Every structure is written in C-alpha cells, then in structure tokens.
Amino acid sequence: MVVNFPNSAKLLETAEAENLYGKLVAQLIKDFGLANIFIELEEGIAPEDLKKVIHEKIYVLIMEKFADYLNLLYIIDVPENTVKAITAVDVVEVADEVTFLILKREWQKVWFKAKYN
C-alpha cells in the first residue's frame, strides 16, 4: 500500500485506479456523519470536486466551528502529531493540508478493509 502520496490528486488517482474511489467517498460520508457534520457528497462526485468540497468544509469548520473540527479529526482518527506538524500559517493552507491528512487516513481505512475483508 502506498501511503506516502505527494498530494491529494495522486491519492485520489490511486483510489480510482484500484477501484476504491466509491468506497472512499462512502467512508468520508460515514465519518462526517458520525461527527454530525453535513457534507454534500454524491457517490459519482469527481475527484477534483471531492477535494474542493472537503477543503471548503474544513475551512468553515476551522473558522466557525472549531470544536466540531476537532471532533471530526478525532472521529476520522487523524494522528495529532501530523496535525501539529503543519507549518502553514494561512487558514486556507492549513485547511488544504488537513484535507490531505483526512484523505490519507480515510484511504488507509478503505484500503485495509478491501485488502483484508
């Protein structure tokens, strides 16, 4: 399993190539739902749009609902040390990096379920 993706685009490209993209979207919907955060994702959403929607949602959560943002990270199980390692200062850049961390963690969940079930 490749975990060291250079960016979100490469991760989503890999998910599509391994026919796990739909499961990735479903996992995102599930985990956002568990955090009681509404996110509008259709099953056939394009990878570029998926990243954009998640980025926008993370940005809003950081700016307006920080407790919900932290709860989401906890539910998705994004490692705290990776979030603390973000060096960006601009909220847009932080949201972009957190989006990538979320996609990486969700990819791990989907890949492991597909591999070992």
C-alpha positions as CSV (number, residue, x, y, z in Angstrom):
1,M,0.0,0.0,0.0
2,V,1.3,3.4,-0.9
3,V,0.9,5.9,2.0
4,N,3.4,8.5,1.1
5,F,1.4,10.3,-1.5
6,P,2.8,13.6,-2.7
7,N,-0.6,15.3,-2.8
8,S,-4.4,14.7,-2.8
9,A,-4.6,14.4,-6.6
10,K,-2.2,11.4,-6.6
11,L,-4.1,9.8,-3.7
12,L,-7.4,10.1,-5.5
13,E,-5.9,8.9,-8.7
14,T,-4.7,5.8,-6.9
15,A,-8.1,5.2,-5.3
16,E,-9.7,5.3,-8.8
17,A,-7.1,3.0,-10.3
18,E,-7.7,0.5,-7.5
19,N,-11.5,0.8,-7.9
20,L,-11.8,2.0,-4.3
21,Y,-12.8,5.6,-5.0
22,G,-16.5,5.0,-4.4
23,K,-15.7,3.3,-1.1
24,L,-13.5,6.3,-0.2
25,V,-16.4,8.7,-0.8
26,A,-18.7,6.4,1.2
27,Q,-16.2,6.3,4.1
28,L,-16.0,10.1,4.1
29,I,-19.8,10.5,4.2
30,K,-19.9,8.0,7.0
31,D,-17.3,9.6,9.2
32,F,-18.6,13.2,8.6
33,G,-22.0,11.9,9.6
34,L,-20.6,10.3,12.8
35,A,-19.2,13.7,13.6
36,N,-22.7,15.3,12.9
37,I,-21.2,17.4,10.1
38,F,-23.3,17.7,7.0
39,I,-21.3,17.4,3.8
40,E,-22.8,17.2,0.4
41,L,-21.1,14.4,-1.5
42,E,-22.7,12.3,-4.2
43,E,-21.4,8.9,-5.0
44,G,-20.4,10.0,-8.5
45,I,-18.5,13.1,-7.5
46,A,-15.4,13.9,-9.5
47,P,-12.1,13.7,-7.5
48,E,-11.3,17.4,-8.0
49,D,-14.8,18.3,-6.7
50,L,-14.4,16.0,-3.8
51,K,-11.2,17.7,-2.7
52,K,-12.8,21.1,-3.2
53,V,-15.9,20.3,-1.1
54,I,-13.8,18.8,1.7
55,H,-11.4,21.7,1.7
56,E,-14.3,24.2,1.9
57,K,-15.9,22.3,4.7
58,I,-12.7,22.1,6.7
59,Y,-12.1,25.8,6.2
60,V,-15.5,26.7,7.5
61,L,-15.1,24.3,10.5
62,I,-11.7,25.9,11.4
63,M,-13.1,29.4,11.2
64,E,-16.6,29.0,12.7
65,K,-16.9,25.6,14.5
66,F,-13.5,24.7,15.9
67,A,-14.9,22.2,18.4
68,D,-16.7,20.3,15.5
69,Y,-13.4,20.4,13.6
70,L,-11.5,18.8,16.4
71,N,-14.3,16.2,16.9
72,L,-14.1,15.4,13.2
73,L,-10.4,14.8,13.3
74,Y,-10.9,12.6,16.4
75,I,-13.6,10.5,14.7
76,I,-11.6,10.1,11.5
77,D,-8.5,9.3,13.6
78,V,-6.1,11.8,12.1
79,P,-2.9,11.5,14.1
80,E,-2.4,14.5,16.4
81,N,1.3,14.8,15.7
82,T,0.7,15.1,11.9
83,V,-1.8,18.0,12.5
84,K,0.7,19.7,14.9
85,A,3.4,19.3,12.2
86,I,1.6,21.6,9.9
87,T,3.7,24.7,9.4
88,A,1.3,26.8,7.3
89,V,0.0,30.0,8.9
90,D,-2.7,30.9,6.5
91,V,-6.0,29.2,7.3
92,V,-6.6,28.3,3.6
93,E,-3.3,26.5,3.5
94,V,-3.9,24.7,6.9
95,A,-7.3,23.6,5.6
96,D,-5.6,22.2,2.4
97,E,-3.1,20.3,4.4
98,V,-5.8,18.9,6.8
99,T,-7.9,17.9,3.8
100,F,-4.9,15.9,2.6
101,L,-4.4,14.3,6.0
102,I,-8.1,13.4,6.1
103,L,-8.0,11.8,2.7
104,K,-4.9,9.8,3.6
105,R,-6.4,8.5,6.7
106,E,-9.7,7.6,5.0
107,W,-7.7,5.9,2.2
108,Q,-5.9,3.8,4.7
109,K,-9.3,2.6,6.2
110,V,-10.7,1.8,2.8
111,W,-7.6,0.1,1.6
112,F,-7.2,-2.1,4.6
113,K,-10.9,-3.1,4.5
114,A,-10.6,-4.0,0.9
115,K,-7.4,-5.9,1.4
116,Y,-8.3,-7.9,4.5
117,N,-12.0,-8.5,4.2
